[in-house]
Amino acid sequence: MRSARVFSRDFWLASLAIAAALSIAATPARAQSFDNPGGEEALASEALAAWGFLALPNRAARFVSVSRFQSSGDKLWSGQIGGGLNPYETSPFYVELYGGFQRFEPVITLSDGSSTVQANAEWRSASVTGGFGWDFELAENWTLRPIVNLSYGKIEAEAETSTPIPPASSGTGLNFLRNGELWATGYGGALELEYKLREAAREYDFFLRHTQMAIKTTGDSTVSADADASATSAWFRARYPIGNWQAYGRPVRSVWQVGIAALHGDQADALGFDWIASAGAGIELDVENTGLPWVKRTRLMFGVSKSEEFEAYSVGFGLSF
């Protein structure tokens, strides 16, 4: 009888232990709440500011691909194409149009209060920027041009974390990084000084420009945010005929250009650099005799861009109107 009682007691103790273990295993884990210190509004403003780098018109525009920034590990791919012209030869009225795509991949730190993870964000964006202005002739070859600019675009966000985060995890910053979407509008203006020399043996173009733009979200954006973008840039291009080379009955020219831009707005903080310099060389064809509307010249450029964070090489295709 004693052995039967011992067996009964051991049986019930084992049963209770198994039941307790099963109960603990069945209890759902508490969902972690990972967030950015400033929440989703800060992240959205940062994404909007990075978009401002793409939205500002850039005469030295080319496609730039940076594998990794030196200090932060961020990545950038950006490309813009565009230009400006006087649509009526007898009028000082001026118009410009730029469009571009950009993918910026910043490394974002998220915390749940007790631990942190690194999120590899990806912000894909596109923009279209237009402008119209008026030319004031200061002297021979010199023109002062005030410009009004409007811009529109979209930003989409995705992210992967260095350490796997359970799908149930939340946090406004994490939610924005996973599937944020921003519709952006920008408005502002620029003041541009232009020097233009046209001679048979040489052609020179010089531009000094300051652009300022206020940016905000609109439409069905997942977060409301705003940012400011501004830049001052100087750019010089020289063209020289290449011997007796001709195409379409016009001289073929070599093209040499240098430029530098200082970033003053929020885009400098978002991207992690406040200046970018560029140099390039290429070849240009005069296509006026081909009947292409508006287009006077086309060129293929090879260039290098450099800032305190990176050095990148690029290939660009340009048009002159």
C-alpha positions in Angstrom: 0.0 0.0 0.0 2.9 2.4 0.8 4.4 2.0 -2.7 1.0 2.7 -4.2 0.7 6.0 -2.3 4.2 7.0 -3.3 3.4 6.3 -7.0 0.2 8.3 -6.7 2.0 11.3 -5.2 4.8 11.2 -7.8 2.2 10.9 -10.6 0.3 14.0 -9.5 3.5 16.1 -8.9 4.7 15.2 -12.4 1.3 16.0 -13.9 1.3 19.5 -12.2 4.8 20.2 -13.5 3.9 19.3 -17.0 0.7 21.4 -16.9 2.6 24.4 -15.6 5.2 24.1 -18.4 2.5 23.9 -21.0 0.8 26.9 -19.6 4.0 29.0 -19.7 4.6 27.8 -23.3 1.1 28.7 -24.4 1.3 32.3 -22.9 1.9 34.7 -25.8 5.1 36.7 -25.6 4.7 40.4 -24.9 4.9 42.4 -28.2 8.0 44.5 -28.3 7.7 48.2 -29.2 10.8 49.4 -31.1 10.9 53.0 -32.0 13.2 55.8 -33.1 13.9 58.5 -30.4 11.9 61.1 -32.4 9.1 58.7 -33.5 7.8 58.4 -37.0 7.5 62.2 -37.5 11.3 62.6 -37.1 11.9 59.7 -39.6 9.4 61.1 -42.1 11.0 64.6 -41.9 14.4 63.0 -42.5 13.1 61.1 -45.5 11.5 64.3 -46.8 14.7 66.2 -46.4 16.7 63.5 -48.3 14.1 63.9 -51.1 14.9 67.6 -51.1 18.4 66.8 -52.4 16.7 65.2 -55.5 14.1 67.9 -55.9 16.4 70.9 -56.1 17.4 71.6 -59.7 21.1 70.9 -60.4 22.8 72.0 -63.6 25.6 69.5 -63.1 23.0 66.7 -62.7 24.2 63.2 -63.3 23.6 59.7 -61.9 25.6 59.1 -58.7 26.0 55.7 -57.2 27.7 55.4 -53.8 28.2 52.0 -52.3 28.7 53.1 -48.7 29.4 56.3 -46.8 32.7 56.3 -45.0 31.4 57.1 -41.4 27.8 55.9 -41.3 27.5 53.0 -43.7 24.6 54.7 -45.5 24.2 54.1 -49.2 22.9 56.5 -51.9 21.9 56.1 -55.6 20.6 59.3 -57.2 20.0 60.5 -60.7 18.5 63.7 -62.2 18.1 65.0 -65.7 16.8 68.3 -66.9 17.6 71.8 -68.0 16.3 75.2 -68.9 15.7 77.4 -71.9 14.1 80.5 -73.3 11.2 79.2 -75.4 10.8 82.4 -77.3 14.1 83.8 -78.7 12.8 87.4 -78.6 11.5 87.1 -75.0 13.3 87.0 -71.6 10.8 84.5 -70.4 12.6 81.4 -69.0 11.4 77.8 -68.1 13.2 74.8 -66.6 12.2 71.2 -65.9 14.0 68.5 -63.9 13.1 65.0 -63.0 14.9 62.2 -61.1 14.9 59.1 -59.1 16.7 58.3 -55.8 17.3 55.4 -53.4 18.8 56.3 -50.1 19.6 53.6 -47.6 20.3 55.0 -44.1 21.2 52.9 -41.1 18.6 53.7 -38.3 18.9 52.7 -34.6 15.7 51.5 -33.0 15.2 50.8 -29.3 12.5 49.2 -27.1 13.9 50.8 -23.9 16.1 47.8 -23.0 17.8 46.8 -26.3 18.6 48.3 -29.6 18.6 47.0 -33.2 20.0 48.5 -36.4 17.5 48.9 -39.2 18.7 49.1 -42.8 16.1 51.4 -44.2 15.4 52.0 -47.9 13.8 55.2 -49.1 12.9 55.1 -52.8 11.8 58.4 -54.2 11.0 60.3 -57.4 10.5 64.0 -58.2 9.5 66.4 -60.9 10.5 70.0 -60.5 9.5 72.9 -62.8 10.3 76.5 -62.8 9.8 79.8 -64.6 11.7 83.0 -64.5 12.7 86.2 -66.2 16.1 87.2 -67.7 17.6 90.6 -66.9 20.6 91.5 -69.1 23.3 93.0 -66.8 26.0 93.4 -69.5 27.3 91.6 -72.6 27.2 87.9 -71.9 25.9 88.3 -68.3 22.3 87.6 -67.2 20.6 87.7 -63.8 17.6 85.4 -63.6 15.0 85.1 -60.7 13.1 81.8 -60.8 10.0 80.4 -59.1 10.1 76.6 -58.5 7.5 74.0 -57.8 8.2 70.4 -57.1 6.1 67.2 -56.6 7.1 63.6 -55.8 6.7 60.4 -53.8 8.7 58.5 -51.2 8.3 54.9 -50.2 10.0 53.3 -47.2 11.0 49.7 -46.4 13.4 48.3 -43.9 15.3 45.2 -42.7 16.8 44.8 -39.3 20.2 43.4 -38.4 18.5 41.3 -35.7 15.2 39.6 -36.6 12.2 41.3 -35.0 9.0 39.4 -34.4 6.2 40.4 -36.8 4.0 41.4 -33.9 6.5 44.0 -32.8 5.3 47.6 -33.1 6.4 51.2 -32.6 5.5 54.2 -34.8 9.1 54.5 -36.1 9.2 50.8 -37.0 5.8 51.0 -38.7 7.0 53.9 -40.9 10.2 52.1 -41.8 8.3 49.0 -42.8 5.7 50.5 -45.1 5.7 54.3 -44.9 4.6 56.4 -47.9 4.9 60.1 -48.4 3.6 62.4 -51.1 5.7 65.5 -51.2 5.3 69.0 -52.5 7.9 71.8 -52.6 7.7 75.4 -53.4 10.4 78.1 -53.5 12.7 80.0 -55.8 16.1 80.6 -57.0 18.4 83.5 -58.1 20.8 82.6 -60.9 23.7 84.5 -62.4 24.7 83.3 -65.9 27.7 84.0 -68.1 27.6 82.7 -71.7 30.3 83.1 -74.4 29.8 81.7 -77.9 32.7 81.7 -80.3 33.8 79.4 -83.1 36.9 78.2 -81.3 35.4 78.0 -77.8 32.2 78.2 -75.8 32.0 78.9 -72.1 29.0 78.7 -69.6 29.2 79.7 -66.0 26.3 79.7 -63.5 26.1 80.8 -59.9 22.8 79.9 -58.2 21.1 79.8 -54.9 17.9 77.8 -54.5 15.5 77.6 -51.5 12.6 75.3 -51.2 10.0 74.5 -48.4 8.8 70.9 -48.5 5.8 69.3 -46.9 3.7 66.1 -47.1 0.3 66.1 -48.8 -2.4 63.8 -50.0 -2.5 60.2 -48.6 0.8 60.4 -46.8 1.1 58.0 -43.8 2.8 60.7 -41.7 2.6 64.5 -41.8 6.1 66.1 -41.9 7.9 69.1 -43.4 11.5 70.1 -44.2 13.6 72.8 -45.8 16.0 72.3 -48.6 18.5 74.9 -49.9 21.8 74.9 -51.8 24.3 77.3 -53.3 26.1 76.1 -56.4 28.7 77.2 -58.9 29.2 75.4 -62.2 31.5 76.0 -65.2 31.5 74.2 -68.6 33.9 74.7 -71.6 33.5 73.3 -75.1 36.1 73.1 -77.8 35.8 71.7 -81.4 37.7 68.4 -81.9 39.8 69.0 -85.0 37.8 68.7 -88.1 35.3 66.2 -86.7 31.7 66.7 -87.8 28.4 65.1 -87.3 25.1 66.1 -88.9 27.1 68.9 -90.7 28.1 70.5 -87.4 31.4 70.4 -85.3 31.9 67.7 -82.7 33.0 69.2 -79.4 34.8 68.0 -76.3 33.2 69.1 -73.1 34.8 69.8 -69.8 33.0 70.9 -66.6 33.5 71.4 -62.9 31.0 72.3 -60.2 30.5 72.6 -56.4 27.4 72.8 -54.3 27.0 73.7 -50.6 23.9 72.2 -48.9 22.4 74.5 -46.3 19.0 72.9 -45.6 17.7 69.9 -43.7 19.0 67.6 -46.6 22.5 68.1 -45.3 21.6 66.6 -41.9 19.6 63.8 -43.5 22.3 62.7 -45.9 25.3 63.3 -43.7 27.2 65.7 -45.9 27.0 69.4 -46.6 29.0 69.8 -49.8 29.5 67.9 -53.0 32.0 68.7 -55.8 32.0 67.2 -59.3 34.2 67.2 -62.4 33.5 65.6 -65.8 34.6 65.3 -69.4 32.7 64.1 -72.5 31.8 64.6 -76.1 28.9 66.6 -77.6 27.0 66.5 -80.9 25.1 69.4 -82.4 21.7 67.9 -83.5 19.9 71.1 -84.6 19.8 69.7 -88.2 18.1 66.5 -87.2 14.7 68.1 -86.6 14.5 67.1 -82.9 12.0 69.6 -81.3 13.6 71.9 -78.8 16.9 69.9 -78.5 20.0 71.6 -79.9 22.8 69.4 -78.5 23.3 66.0 -76.9 26.3 64.9 -74.9 27.8 61.9 -73.1 29.6 62.7 -69.9 31.9 60.7 -67.6 32.4 62.2 -64.2 33.4 61.9 -60.6 31.6 63.3 -57.5 33.2 63.8 -54.1 32.1 64.9 -50.6 33.5 64.4 -47.1 31.6 61.1 -47.0 32.2 59.5 -50.4 33.8 59.5 -53.9 31.7 58.2 -56.7 32.1 57.8 -60.5 29.2 58.3 -62.9 28.0 58.3 -66.5 25.5 60.9 -67.7 23.6 61.8 -70.8 22.8 65.5 -71.3 20.7 67.8 -73.5 20.9 71.4 -74.4 17.9 73.3 -75.5 
